[in-house]
Amino acid sequence: MLMKKIYVDIISEKERKLHQLQADAESAVDIVTRAISGLELVNQEIEDTKSEIDEYISCLLYTSDAAD
């Protein structure tokens, strides 16, 4: 009977550890997912800014050509 209780206690402890590890894994995935989303946003802002710069350069070239 004592051995059975020991095994049950060990199994319960391992199950608690497993649940904690699963929760830790979910948390880590959430952190990575948020980081990727943040990077995607930054990349989009970079592309938008590059497009704006190209647009301003085009306008400057147009006005420079028109002034000549």
ZATISE-806261 format. One record per atom (N, C-alpha, C, O, CB): residue in three letters; x, y, z. Coordinates in steps of 0.001 Angstrom, whole numbers. Glycine has a CB too. Example, Ala and Ser with C-alpha at 12.3 -4.5 7.8 and 13.67 -1.06 7.14 Angstrom:
BEGIN
<pt rest="ALA" px="13190" py="-5690" pz="7800"/>
<pt rest="ALA" px="12300" py="-4500" pz="7800"/>
<pt rest="ALA" px="13200" py="-3300" pz="7800"/>
<pt rest="ALA" px="14236" py="-3319" pz="8465"/>
<pt rest="ALA" px="11308" py="-4473" pz="9046"/>
<pt rest="SER" px="12850" py="-2250" pz="7080"/>
<pt rest="SER" px="13670" py="-1060" pz="7140"/>
<pt rest="SER" px="12900" py="30" pz="7870"/>
<pt rest="SER" px="13409" py="1138" pz="8039"/>
<pt rest="SER" px="14084" py="-598" pz="5725"/>
! end
This chain:
BEGIN
<pt rest="MET" px="825" py="-1202" pz="0"/>
<pt rest="MET" px="0" py="0" pz="0"/>
<pt rest="MET" px="866" py="1262" pz="0"/>
<pt rest="MET" px="558" py="2231" pz="-694"/>
<pt rest="MET" px="-937" py="1" pz="1214"/>
<pt rest="LEU" px="1947" py="1246" pz="779"/>
<pt rest="LEU" px="2841" py="2393" pz="864"/>
<pt rest="LEU" px="3494" py="2672" pz="-486"/>
<pt rest="LEU" px="3608" py="3831" pz="-886"/>
<pt rest="LEU" px="3913" py="2158" pz="1933"/>
<pt rest="MET" px="3923" py="1628" pz="-1195"/>
<pt rest="MET" px="4549" py="1794" pz="-2507"/>
<pt rest="MET" px="3571" py="2433" pz="-3485"/>
<pt rest="MET" px="3951" py="3293" pz="-4280"/>
<pt rest="MET" px="5040" py="439" pz="-3051"/>
<pt rest="LYS" px="2310" py="2010" pz="-3424"/>
<pt rest="LYS" px="1295" py="2568" pz="-4323"/>
<pt rest="LYS" px="1135" py="4063" pz="-4054"/>
<pt rest="LYS" px="1024" py="4846" pz="-4997"/>
<pt rest="LYS" px="-66" py="1834" pz="-4145"/>
<pt rest="LYS" px="1121" py="4467" pz="-2799"/>
<pt rest="LYS" px="991" py="5878" pz="-2449"/>
<pt rest="LYS" px="2197" py="6665" pz="-2947"/>
<pt rest="LYS" px="2054" py="7786" pz="-3433"/>
<pt rest="LYS" px="834" py="6045" pz="-929"/>
<pt rest="ILE" px="3368" py="6086" pz="-2827"/>
<pt rest="ILE" px="4583" py="6752" pz="-3306"/>
<pt rest="ILE" px="4479" py="6981" pz="-4814"/>
<pt rest="ILE" px="4786" py="8068" pz="-5303"/>
<pt rest="ILE" px="5852" py="5909" pz="-2965"/>
<pt rest="TYR" px="4044" py="5950" pz="-5548"/>
<pt rest="TYR" px="3905" py="6090" pz="-6994"/>
<pt rest="TYR" px="2852" py="7134" pz="-7352"/>
<pt rest="TYR" px="3047" py="7918" pz="-8281"/>
<pt rest="TYR" px="3544" py="4747" pz="-7621"/>
<pt rest="VAL" px="1758" py="7148" pz="-6635"/>
<pt rest="VAL" px="698" py="8130" pz="-6873"/>
<pt rest="VAL" px="1219" py="9532" pz="-6605"/>
<pt rest="VAL" px="930" py="10456" pz="-7364"/>
<pt rest="VAL" px="-535" py="7837" pz="-5989"/>
<pt rest="ASP" px="1989" py="9702" pz="-5528"/>
<pt rest="ASP" px="2571" py="11009" pz="-5203"/>
<pt rest="ASP" px="3547" py="11455" pz="-6293"/>
<pt rest="ASP" px="3559" py="12621" pz="-6687"/>
<pt rest="ASP" px="3288" py="10955" pz="-3838"/>
<pt rest="ILE" px="4357" py="10525" pz="-6768"/>
<pt rest="ILE" px="5322" py="10857" pz="-7822"/>
<pt rest="ILE" px="4587" py="11251" pz="-9097"/>
<pt rest="ILE" px="4945" py="12231" pz="-9750"/>
<pt rest="ILE" px="6272" py="9664" pz="-8096"/>
<pt rest="ILE" px="3563" py="10486" pz="-9445"/>
<pt rest="ILE" px="2781" py="10802" pz="-10651"/>
<pt rest="ILE" px="2123" py="12169" pz="-10514"/>
<pt rest="ILE" px="2138" py="12958" pz="-11458"/>
<pt rest="ILE" px="1706" py="9716" pz="-10909"/>
<pt rest="SER" px="1553" py="12456" pz="-9366"/>
<pt rest="SER" px="921" py="13761" pz="-9144"/>
<pt rest="SER" px="1930" py="14888" pz="-9268"/>
<pt rest="SER" px="1641" py="15926" pz="-9861"/>
<pt rest="SER" px="256" py="13808" pz="-7767"/>
<pt rest="GLU" px="3118" py="14681" pz="-8705"/>
<pt rest="GLU" px="4170" py="15695" pz="-8791"/>
<pt rest="GLU" px="4588" py="15911" pz="-10250"/>
<pt rest="GLU" px="4757" py="17049" pz="-10688"/>
<pt rest="GLU" px="5393" py="15281" pz="-7935"/>
<pt rest="LYS" px="4750" py="14832" pz="-10987"/>
<pt rest="LYS" px="5149" py="14938" pz="-12393"/>
<pt rest="LYS" px="4051" py="15608" pz="-13229"/>
<pt rest="LYS" px="4351" py="16363" pz="-14153"/>
<pt rest="LYS" px="5471" py="13541" pz="-12963"/>
<pt rest="GLU" px="2792" py="15335" pz="-12908"/>
<pt rest="GLU" px="1690" py="15976" pz="-13622"/>
<pt rest="GLU" px="1664" py="17480" pz="-13355"/>
<pt rest="GLU" px="1415" py="18268" pz="-14268"/>
<pt rest="GLU" px="353" py="15345" pz="-13215"/>
<pt rest="ARG" px="1918" py="17879" pz="-12110"/>
<pt rest="ARG" px="1991" py="19308" pz="-11780"/>
<pt rest="ARG" px="3132" py="19969" pz="-12550"/>
<pt rest="ARG" px="2985" py="21065" pz="-13090"/>
<pt rest="ARG" px="2184" py="19510" pz="-10254"/>
<pt rest="LYS" px="4276" py="19274" pz="-12588"/>
<pt rest="LYS" px="5426" py="19802" pz="-13324"/>
<pt rest="LYS" px="5097" py="19921" pz="-14809"/>
<pt rest="LYS" px="5441" py="20915" pz="-15449"/>
<pt rest="LYS" px="6662" py="18901" pz="-13120"/>
<pt rest="LEU" px="4436" py="18914" pz="-15349"/>
<pt rest="LEU" px="4043" py="18936" pz="-16761"/>
<pt rest="LEU" px="3126" py="20118" pz="-17052"/>
<pt rest="LEU" px="3321" py="20814" pz="-18048"/>
<pt rest="LEU" px="3346" py="17621" pz="-17147"/>
<pt rest="HIS" px="2143" py="20354" pz="-16211"/>
<pt rest="HIS" px="1221" py="21482" pz="-16406"/>
<pt rest="HIS" px="1970" py="22812" pz="-16343"/>
<pt rest="HIS" px="1681" py="23724" pz="-17117"/>
<pt rest="HIS" px="101" py="21455" pz="-15344"/>
<pt rest="GLN" px="2919" py="22922" pz="-15434"/>
<pt rest="GLN" px="3701" py="24155" pz="-15326"/>
<pt rest="GLN" px="4559" py="24353" pz="-16570"/>
<pt rest="GLN" px="4660" py="25466" pz="-17086"/>
<pt rest="GLN" px="4588" py="24127" pz="-14066"/>
<pt rest="LEU" px="5171" py="23285" pz="-17050"/>
<pt rest="LEU" px="5988" py="23379" pz="-18266"/>
<pt rest="LEU" px="5135" py="23751" pz="-19475"/>
<pt rest="LEU" px="5572" py="24521" pz="-20330"/>
<pt rest="LEU" px="6716" py="22051" pz="-18527"/>
<pt rest="GLN" px="3931" py="23212" pz="-19548"/>
<pt rest="GLN" px="3024" py="23569" pz="-20647"/>
<pt rest="GLN" px="2645" py="25050" pz="-20570"/>
<pt rest="GLN" px="2583" py="25736" pz="-21590"/>
<pt rest="GLN" px="1749" py="22687" pz="-20609"/>
<pt rest="ALA" px="2396" py="25527" pz="-19366"/>
<pt rest="ALA" px="2067" py="26941" pz="-19190"/>
<pt rest="ALA" px="3266" py="27817" pz="-19569"/>
<pt rest="ALA" px="3100" py="28860" pz="-20200"/>
<pt rest="ALA" px="1634" py="27221" pz="-17730"/>
<pt rest="ASP" px="4465" py="27393" pz="-19185"/>
<pt rest="ASP" px="5679" py="28130" pz="-19545"/>
<pt rest="ASP" px="5856" py="28164" pz="-21062"/>
<pt rest="ASP" px="6228" py="29192" pz="-21627"/>
<pt rest="ASP" px="6919" py="27494" pz="-18878"/>
<pt rest="ALA" px="5589" py="27042" pz="-21711"/>
<pt rest="ALA" px="5716" py="26978" pz="-23171"/>
<pt rest="ALA" px="4720" py="27913" pz="-23843"/>
<pt rest="ALA" px="5070" py="28617" pz="-24790"/>
<pt rest="ALA" px="5506" py="25539" pz="-23668"/>
<pt rest="GLU" px="3493" py="27923" pz="-23363"/>
<pt rest="GLU" px="2479" py="28826" pz="-23930"/>
<pt rest="GLU" px="2883" py="30276" pz="-23751"/>
<pt rest="GLU" px="2694" py="31097" pz="-24648"/>
<pt rest="GLU" px="1112" py="28583" pz="-23281"/>
<pt rest="SER" px="3434" py="30585" pz="-22601"/>
<pt rest="SER" px="3893" py="31950" pz="-22342"/>
<pt rest="SER" px="5028" py="32325" pz="-23287"/>
<pt rest="SER" px="5055" py="33436" pz="-23816"/>
<pt rest="SER" px="4348" py="32098" pz="-20882"/>
<pt rest="ALA" px="5958" py="31409" pz="-23499"/>
<pt rest="ALA" px="7077" py="31673" pz="-24404"/>
<pt rest="ALA" px="6582" py="31874" pz="-25832"/>
<pt rest="ALA" px="7066" py="32761" pz="-26534"/>
<pt rest="ALA" px="8093" py="30522" pz="-24353"/>
<pt rest="VAL" px="5636" py="31070" pz="-26263"/>
<pt rest="VAL" px="5068" py="31218" pz="-27607"/>
<pt rest="VAL" px="4388" py="32576" pz="-27732"/>
<pt rest="VAL" px="4504" py="33239" pz="-28763"/>
<pt rest="VAL" px="4059" py="30076" pz="-27913"/>
<pt rest="ASP" px="3686" py="32986" pz="-26697"/>
<pt rest="ASP" px="3014" py="34288" pz="-26717"/>
<pt rest="ASP" px="4033" py="35421" pz="-26850"/>
<pt rest="ASP" px="3819" py="36365" pz="-27609"/>
<pt rest="ASP" px="2168" py="34478" pz="-25439"/>
<pt rest="ILE" px="5125" py="35326" pz="-26121"/>
<pt rest="ILE" px="6172" py="36358" pz="-26186"/>
<pt rest="ILE" px="6752" py="36426" pz="-27601"/>
<pt rest="ILE" px="6921" py="37510" pz="-28159"/>
<pt rest="ILE" px="7300" py="36066" pz="-25152"/>
<pt rest="VAL" px="7052" py="35266" pz="-28168"/>
<pt rest="VAL" px="7625" py="35229" pz="-29520"/>
<pt rest="VAL" px="6621" py="35768" pz="-30540"/>
<pt rest="VAL" px="6993" py="36512" pz="-31447"/>
<pt rest="VAL" px="8047" py="33785" pz="-29895"/>
<pt rest="THR" px="5366" py="35396" pz="-30393"/>
<pt rest="THR" px="4326" py="35866" pz="-31315"/>
<pt rest="THR" px="4204" py="37388" pz="-31255"/>
<pt rest="THR" px="4085" py="38045" pz="-32290"/>
<pt rest="THR" px="2968" py="35208" pz="-30982"/>
<pt rest="ARG" px="4233" py="37945" pz="-30049"/>
<pt rest="ARG" px="4170" py="39405" pz="-29918"/>
<pt rest="ARG" px="5406" py="40075" pz="-30511"/>
<pt rest="ARG" px="5306" py="41139" pz="-31121"/>
<pt rest="ARG" px="4022" py="39800" pz="-28446"/>
<pt rest="ALA" px="6566" py="39455" pz="-30335"/>
<pt rest="ALA" px="7801" py="40015" pz="-30906"/>
<pt rest="ALA" px="7737" py="40014" pz="-32427"/>
<pt rest="ALA" px="8126" py="40991" pz="-33068"/>
<pt rest="ALA" px="9034" py="39217" pz="-30428"/>
<pt rest="ILE" px="7250" py="38928" pz="-33003"/>
<pt rest="ILE" px="7121" py="38854" pz="-34466"/>
<pt rest="ILE" px="6133" py="39901" pz="-34960"/>
<pt rest="ILE" px="6386" py="40559" pz="-35969"/>
<pt rest="ILE" px="6669" py="37440" pz="-34909"/>
<pt rest="SER" px="5028" py="40061" pz="-34276"/>
<pt rest="SER" px="4050" py="41080" pz="-34665"/>
<pt rest="SER" px="4668" py="42474" pz="-34603"/>
<pt rest="SER" px="4442" py="43307" pz="-35482"/>
<pt rest="SER" px="2807" py="41011" pz="-33757"/>
<pt rest="GLY" px="5444" py="42713" pz="-33565"/>
<pt rest="GLY" px="6121" py="44003" pz="-33436"/>
<pt rest="GLY" px="7100" py="44237" pz="-34568"/>
<pt rest="GLY" px="7184" py="45344" pz="-35099"/>
<pt rest="GLY" px="6846" py="44089" pz="-32107"/>
<pt rest="LEU" px="7842" py="43203" pz="-34943"/>
<pt rest="LEU" px="8784" py="43322" pz="-36056"/>
<pt rest="LEU" px="8061" py="43574" pz="-37372"/>
<pt rest="LEU" px="8526" py="44355" pz="-38202"/>
<pt rest="LEU" px="9639" py="42063" pz="-36165"/>
<pt rest="GLU" px="6929" py="42915" pz="-37561"/>
<pt rest="GLU" px="6153" py="43139" pz="-38780"/>
<pt rest="GLU" px="5682" py="44593" pz="-38858"/>
<pt rest="GLU" px="5699" py="45201" pz="-39928"/>
<pt rest="GLU" px="4943" py="42181" pz="-38835"/>
<pt rest="LEU" px="5268" py="45138" pz="-37728"/>
<pt rest="LEU" px="4833" py="46530" pz="-37686"/>
<pt rest="LEU" px="5989" py="47464" pz="-38018"/>
<pt rest="LEU" px="5835" py="48398" pz="-38806"/>
<pt rest="LEU" px="4252" py="46871" pz="-36308"/>
<pt rest="VAL" px="7142" py="47211" pz="-37417"/>
<pt rest="VAL" px="8319" py="48041" pz="-37692"/>
<pt rest="VAL" px="8704" py="47943" pz="-39161"/>
<pt rest="VAL" px="9007" py="48958" pz="-39788"/>
<pt rest="VAL" px="9506" py="47619" pz="-36801"/>
<pt rest="ASN" px="8696" py="46736" pz="-39717"/>
<pt rest="ASN" px="9024" py="46566" pz="-41133"/>
<pt rest="ASN" px="8047" py="47326" pz="-42025"/>
<pt rest="ASN" px="8455" py="47913" pz="-43027"/>
<pt rest="ASN" px="9023" py="45083" pz="-41504"/>
<pt rest="GLN" px="6766" py="47321" pz="-41672"/>
<pt rest="GLN" px="5787" py="48057" pz="-42459"/>
<pt rest="GLN" px="6053" py="49560" pz="-42371"/>
<pt rest="GLN" px="5944" py="50275" pz="-43368"/>
<pt rest="GLN" px="4360" py="47735" pz="-41983"/>
<pt rest="GLU" px="6401" py="50032" pz="-41182"/>
<pt rest="GLU" px="6724" py="51455" pz="-41020"/>
<pt rest="GLU" px="7966" py="51826" pz="-41827"/>
<pt rest="GLU" px="8040" py="52915" pz="-42395"/>
<pt rest="GLU" px="6940" py="51794" pz="-39532"/>
<pt rest="ILE" px="8928" py="50929" pz="-41873"/>
<pt rest="ILE" px="10134" py="51177" pz="-42682"/>
<pt rest="ILE" px="9756" py="51306" pz="-44154"/>
<pt rest="ILE" px="10193" py="52231" pz="-44839"/>
<pt rest="ILE" px="11175" py="50034" pz="-42491"/>
<pt rest="GLU" px="8944" py="50374" pz="-44629"/>
<pt rest="GLU" px="8525" py="50410" pz="-46037"/>
<pt rest="GLU" px="7727" py="51680" pz="-46339"/>
<pt rest="GLU" px="7916" py="52304" pz="-47383"/>
<pt rest="GLU" px="7683" py="49162" pz="-46381"/>
<pt rest="ASP" px="6842" py="52055" pz="-45428"/>
<pt rest="ASP" px="6050" py="53274" pz="-45616"/>
<pt rest="ASP" px="6955" py="54506" pz="-45671"/>
<pt rest="ASP" px="6765" py="55386" pz="-46510"/>
<pt rest="ASP" px="5016" py="53425" pz="-44481"/>
<pt rest="THR" px="7936" py="54560" pz="-44776"/>
<pt rest="THR" px="8858" py="55702" pz="-44740"/>
<pt rest="THR" px="9706" py="55755" pz="-46006"/>
<pt rest="THR" px="9936" py="56833" pz="-46554"/>
<pt rest="THR" px="9767" py="55624" pz="-43500"/>
<pt rest="LYS" px="10172" py="54600" pz="-46472"/>
<pt rest="LYS" px="10939" py="54564" pz="-47717"/>
<pt rest="LYS" px="10087" py="55055" pz="-48893"/>
<pt rest="LYS" px="10582" py="55774" pz="-49761"/>
<pt rest="LYS" px="11454" py="53135" pz="-47990"/>
<pt rest="SER" px="8831" py="54674" pz="-48920"/>
<pt rest="SER" px="7931" py="55130" pz="-49988"/>
<pt rest="SER" px="7728" py="56640" pz="-49924"/>
<pt rest="SER" px="7705" py="57312" pz="-50955"/>
<pt rest="SER" px="6573" py="54413" pz="-49892"/>
<pt rest="GLU" px="7583" py="57166" pz="-48718"/>
<pt rest="GLU" px="7433" py="58614" pz="-48559"/>
<pt rest="GLU" px="8682" py="59342" pz="-49043"/>
<pt rest="GLU" px="8590" py="60365" pz="-49721"/>
<pt rest="GLU" px="7150" py="58970" pz="-47089"/>
<pt rest="ILE" px="9851" py="58808" pz="-48692"/>
<pt rest="ILE" px="11107" py="59424" pz="-49137"/>
<pt rest="ILE" px="11173" py="59416" pz="-50662"/>
<pt rest="ILE" px="11522" py="60426" pz="-51272"/>
<pt rest="ILE" px="12333" py="58680" pz="-48537"/>
<pt rest="ASP" px="10842" py="58291" pz="-51275"/>
<pt rest="ASP" px="10848" py="58204" pz="-52739"/>
<pt rest="ASP" px="9888" py="59220" pz="-53356"/>
<pt rest="ASP" px="10189" py="59839" pz="-54376"/>
<pt rest="ASP" px="10473" py="56783" pz="-53192"/>
<pt rest="GLU" px="8732" py="59378" pz="-52722"/>
<pt rest="GLU" px="7747" py="60338" pz="-53222"/>
<pt rest="GLU" px="8289" py="61770" pz="-53130"/>
<pt rest="GLU" px="8149" py="62548" pz="-54073"/>
<pt rest="GLU" px="6424" py="60214" pz="-52430"/>
<pt rest="TYR" px="8907" py="62116" pz="-51995"/>
<pt rest="TYR" px="9477" py="63456" pz="-51840"/>
<pt rest="TYR" px="10614" py="63691" pz="-52840"/>
<pt rest="TYR" px="10736" py="64781" pz="-53397"/>
<pt rest="TYR" px="9989" py="63656" pz="-50402"/>
<pt rest="ILE" px="11431" py="62684" pz="-53062"/>
<pt rest="ILE" px="12518" py="62818" pz="-54042"/>
<pt rest="ILE" px="11940" py="63049" pz="-55430"/>
<pt rest="ILE" px="12443" py="63887" pz="-56179"/>
<pt rest="ILE" px="13424" py="61560" pz="-54039"/>
<pt rest="SER" px="10895" py="62319" pz="-55779"/>
<pt rest="SER" px="10255" py="62505" pz="-57083"/>
<pt rest="SER" px="9708" py="63922" pz="-57226"/>
<pt rest="SER" px="9848" py="64552" pz="-58274"/>
<pt rest="SER" px="9124" py="61481" pz="-57278"/>
<pt rest="CYS" px="9089" py="64409" pz="-56165"/>
<pt rest="CYS" px="8548" py="65775" pz="-56205"/>
<pt rest="CYS" px="9667" py="66794" pz="-56362"/>
<pt rest="CYS" px="9539" py="67750" pz="-57127"/>
<pt rest="CYS" px="7736" py="66075" pz="-54929"/>
<pt rest="LEU" px="10761" py="66592" pz="-55642"/>
<pt rest="LEU" px="11890" py="67506" pz="-55752"/>
<pt rest="LEU" px="12488" py="67488" pz="-57156"/>
<pt rest="LEU" px="12814" py="68537" pz="-57711"/>
<pt rest="LEU" px="12955" py="67150" pz="-54725"/>
<pt rest="LEU" px="12629" py="66313" pz="-57717"/>
<pt rest="LEU" px="13168" py="66202" pz="-59076"/>
<pt rest="LEU" px="12237" py="66874" pz="-60087"/>
<pt rest="LEU" px="12687" py="67538" pz="-61021"/>
<pt rest="LEU" px="13382" py="64721" pz="-59451"/>
<pt rest="TYR" px="10929" py="66687" pz="-59881"/>
<pt rest="TYR" px="9948" py="67285" pz="-60785"/>
<pt rest="TYR" px="10017" py="68809" pz="-60715"/>
<pt rest="TYR" px="10051" py="69485" pz="-61743"/>
<pt rest="TYR" px="8525" py="66796" pz="-60441"/>
<pt rest="THR" px="10038" py="69349" pz="-59476"/>
<pt rest="THR" px="10105" py="70798" pz="-59331"/>
<pt rest="THR" px="11441" py="71358" pz="-59815"/>
<pt rest="THR" px="11507" py="72471" pz="-60336"/>
<pt rest="THR" px="9876" py="71186" pz="-57881"/>
<pt rest="SER" px="12508" py="70569" pz="-59635"/>
<pt rest="SER" px="13818" py="71004" pz="-60123"/>
<pt rest="SER" px="13838" py="71044" pz="-61642"/>
<pt rest="SER" px="14378" py="71979" pz="-62233"/>
<pt rest="SER" px="14926" py="70076" pz="-59604"/>
<pt rest="ASP" px="13254" py="70037" pz="-62275"/>
<pt rest="ASP" px="13173" py="70010" pz="-63732"/>
<pt rest="ASP" px="12285" py="71126" pz="-64251"/>
<pt rest="ASP" px="12579" py="71739" pz="-65277"/>
<pt rest="ASP" px="12654" py="68662" pz="-64213"/>
<pt rest="ALA" px="11194" py="71388" pz="-63538"/>
<pt rest="ALA" px="10269" py="72433" pz="-63972"/>
<pt rest="ALA" px="10903" py="73820" pz="-63836"/>
<pt rest="ALA" px="10585" py="74723" pz="-64610"/>
<pt rest="ALA" px="8967" py="72364" pz="-63160"/>
<pt rest="ALA" px="11795" py="73994" pz="-62859"/>
<pt rest="ALA" px="12442" py="75274" pz="-62638"/>
<pt rest="ALA" px="13512" py="75551" pz="-63680"/>
<pt rest="ALA" px="13847" py="76707" pz="-63938"/>
<pt rest="ALA" px="13045" py="75320" pz="-61256"/>
<pt rest="ASP" px="14045" py="74501" pz="-64276"/>
<pt rest="ASP" px="15113" py="74696" pz="-65279"/>
<pt rest="ASP" px="14564" py="75158" pz="-66560"/>
<pt rest="ASP" px="15315" py="75372" pz="-67512"/>
<pt rest="ASP" px="15891" py="73438" pz="-65507"/>
! end
